[in-house]
Amino acid sequence: MRFISILITFLICLHNRVIFAQRATLGVGDYAPAFRVSTWLKGKSIRQLQKGAVYVIDFWATWCQPCIASMPHFSEIARKYNDRATFLGVDVMERVAHRSPEQIQAFVDSMGKKMDYSVVIEEQNFMEKNWVVAANQGIPTIFIVNESGVIAWVGHPLNGFEEALDKILEKQWDIKLETGKMKKDR
């Protein structure tokens, strides 16, 4: 079973490299796209991202081993900053593994405190297309949206996201500098 999971993850990554070879159209410094989801699985539901609030959005899938491995760390950060930011896990790309909402719910339930934040299923690939693919990212990927509704940071959950979040919350984040770095990478 583990071999099959690794094989599926490899094939998805290979597939995503082809899809994501296109130029990114979304990045740091851009306004966050619409937030459109279908089914809330855990935690407080929201209809849209509100200005004046900071959002930390983790894009993941049940079949993605790196996603699963990063969930306990994301949960730890969510508990640490829960009074200063809203933490959301958005399940994407499940059509690849043919997972039903009930199977995704069972996975979330089985994670317990390792997945200690609000969790939702995307609506008809909207979030994948308008966030993950538009930013030329794979999964897992975290987006931090600042109080102005602007994407302040995008990246892997284990690659500097806590430091970026801390600076964003302390209003010490230089978004213009980060925008410049991101545009060089586009």
SVG drawing of the C-alpha trace seen along z (x, -y; Angstrom):
<svg xmlns="http://www.w3.org/2000/svg" viewBox="-20 -47 35 49">
<polyline fill="none" stroke="black" stroke-width="0.4" points="0.0,0.0 2.8,-2.4 4.4,-1.7 1.2,-2.6 0.9,-5.9 4.5,-6.8 3.9,-5.9 0.7,-8.0 2.5,-10.9 5.4,-10.6 3.0,-10.5 1.1,-13.5 4.3,-15.4 5.4,-14.5 2.0,-15.5 2.1,-18.8 5.6,-19.6 4.1,-19.5 1.0,-21.5 3.0,-24.0 5.6,-24.6 3.5,-27.5 4.3,-31.0 2.8,-31.9 0.0,-34.5 -0.5,-34.7 2.1,-35.5 3.2,-37.6 1.8,-41.1 -1.3,-40.1 -4.8,-40.3 -6.0,-36.9 -8.4,-35.2 -11.9,-34.3 -12.4,-31.7 -14.8,-29.1 -15.2,-25.8 -17.9,-23.1 -17.9,-21.1 -16.6,-22.1 -15.2,-19.0 -13.9,-20.5 -13.8,-23.8 -15.4,-27.1 -16.7,-27.8 -16.3,-31.1 -17.9,-32.3 -15.1,-34.5 -11.8,-36.1 -12.4,-39.3 -10.1,-42.3 -8.7,-43.0 -7.9,-39.4 -4.8,-37.2 -5.4,-33.8 -3.0,-30.9 -4.2,-28.5 -2.7,-25.0 -3.4,-23.2 -3.2,-19.4 -4.6,-16.0 -5.2,-12.7 -2.8,-10.9 0.0,-13.4 2.6,-12.0 4.5,-15.4 1.2,-17.0 0.4,-14.5 4.0,-14.8 3.6,-18.6 0.2,-18.6 1.4,-18.2 3.7,-21.2 1.0,-23.2 -1.3,-22.3 1.4,-23.3 1.7,-26.8 -2.1,-27.1 -2.4,-26.5 0.4,-29.0 -1.2,-31.8 -4.9,-30.9 -5.8,-34.2 -4.0,-36.2 -4.8,-34.4 -7.3,-32.0 -5.8,-28.6 -7.5,-26.7 -6.7,-23.4 -8.1,-23.2 -8.3,-19.7 -7.5,-19.7 -6.6,-17.3 -8.7,-14.4 -10.1,-13.5 -6.7,-11.9 -7.2,-9.3 -11.0,-9.2 -11.7,-10.0 -15.2,-10.7 -16.2,-13.4 -16.9,-10.6 -13.4,-9.2 -11.8,-12.6 -13.9,-13.2 -12.7,-9.8 -9.1,-10.8 -9.6,-14.2 -11.3,-12.4 -8.4,-9.9 -5.8,-12.7 -7.3,-14.1 -4.9,-16.7 -2.4,-16.2 -4.9,-18.3 -6.0,-20.8 -7.5,-23.6 -10.5,-24.2 -10.6,-21.9 -12.7,-22.2 -13.0,-20.5 -12.6,-22.7 -15.5,-23.3 -14.9,-21.7 -11.2,-22.4 -11.7,-26.1 -9.2,-26.6 -6.6,-24.3 -6.9,-26.2 -7.1,-29.8 -4.6,-29.5 -2.2,-26.5 -1.9,-26.3 -2.1,-30.1 0.9,-30.4 2.8,-27.7 2.8,-25.5 2.2,-21.9 1.1,-20.5 1.7,-21.0 1.6,-24.8 0.8,-27.5 -0.5,-30.9 -0.5,-33.7 -3.0,-36.4 -2.4,-39.6 -5.0,-42.0 -5.3,-43.9 -6.3,-40.8 -2.9,-40.6 -0.9,-37.4 2.1,-38.1 3.9,-34.7 3.6,-31.5 5.7,-28.3 6.2,-24.9 5.0,-24.4 8.4,-23.4 10.4,-26.1 10.2,-29.3 6.5,-29.8 6.5,-30.3 9.2,-33.0 7.2,-34.7 4.0,-34.5 5.6,-35.9 6.9,-38.9 3.6,-39.4 1.7,-39.4 4.2,-41.8 3.9,-44.0 7.7,-43.6 7.3,-41.9 8.6,-43.8 6.0,-42.7 7.7,-44.9 11.0,-43.1 9.2,-39.7 7.2,-40.7 10.5,-41.5 12.0,-38.1 8.8,-36.3 8.7,-38.2 12.3,-37.2 11.3,-33.5 8.3,-33.9"/>
</svg>
